[in-house]
Amino acid sequence: MSRDTVNRICAAFPGAEWSDPWGGGHDCWKVGARIFALTAAIRPTVAVKTDSIETAEMLIEAGIGQKADYMHRSWIALPLDADEAELRHRITASYRIIRNSLPKKVQAGLATL
């Protein structure tokens, strides 16, 4: 899997917007102005949100991901060479978590998933 594949997955979500807010080659994906996936500029990882700190810790202990630098403890960094199905699942889960946390009015303005 590559950054391009991650970007294609992210771009397919309703309301997904790309930016590089810090410069230097980050791929930052947002919905409703909130990040749901972030590909590092230097390290070959994509950071995604999990539903809890406990889930993130479990995934880190299982070797699926690692701590996502500069992010809350409920985020993990997945290697870009991870299984595509796993990446797609984790990115989709992150998108849904962030989307569901948006104000109802913002959610109503997004196409269904």
N, C-alpha and C positions, 0 to 999 in steps of 0.2 A: 504494500500500500504506500502511497506517496502523498505529499501535500496536495497535489492536484486532485487525487481521489477524495481526500478529506474535504477539500473545497467544493467538489461536486456534490457530496453528501449534504453539506451545510447549505449550499445555495438552493437546494430543492425544497427547503422548508418554507412555509408561508411566512412572509414578513422578514425573512433573514436578510441581513445587511452586512456587507464586508467592509472592513476598514483596517488601517495600519496606524493606530492612534499614537504610537510611540516612535514610529519610523523604524528603519532598520530591518524590515522584512517580516514582521509579525503578520499572521493572518488571524484577524480578530472578527469573529462572527457574533452578531447580536440580533436579538428580537426584542422589539419594544425598548430599544436603547440599553438592553442588558445583555452582557456576554453569556453565550452558551457554549462556545468552543473557541479555543485560542491555541494556534500553532506557534510554537516558539521560533524565534528568528535563527537561533544557532543550534539548539538541540532538536533532534528529530522526534518530537513529541507533540501531542495535542492534549491540552487540558480540558477536562469536562467536569461538570458538576454532578455529584451524586445526591441521593436523597437525604444523606446524613453523614456525620463524621464517622459513625460506626461502620457504615457501608464502605466509605473511603478506606478506613483502616483495614477492613476485611479484604478488600481488593488489593491493597498494598501488601498485606501479609501473604495473600495467595500468589503474589508475583505477577498479577495482571497489570498493575500500574505502579507508579511511584508518587511520592508527594509532589504536588504541583507548586513550584516555586512562586512566591508572591501572591498566592491565592489562599482563600479560606481553607480550613482543614477538611471541608466537605468536597473539595476538588481533588482530582487525581490527574496525573499525566500519563497518557498511554503512548507507548512507542508507535511510531508511524508504520513499522513493519509488523505490527500485531495482525492477527487474523482479521480480515475485512469484515466478517460478520460481527465479531466482537466490537470493532470500532464503530460500525454502523449502529449497533445496539446501544452502546454507551453514548454516542453523540445524540441519537434520537432521544434517549432518556434524559439527557441534559437539556436538550431543547424543550421537551415537555415540562420539566421541572421549572425552567425559567418562564416559559410561556404561561403556565398555570399560576405563577406568582404575580403576573402583570394585573393591573386593574381590569375589571370586567369589561369596561368600555373599550380598552385597548385590545383585549382578547376578542371581543365581538367584531372588531375591524379586520381581523385576520381570517384568511380562508381556512377551512377545516383541514386537519392533518390527515 
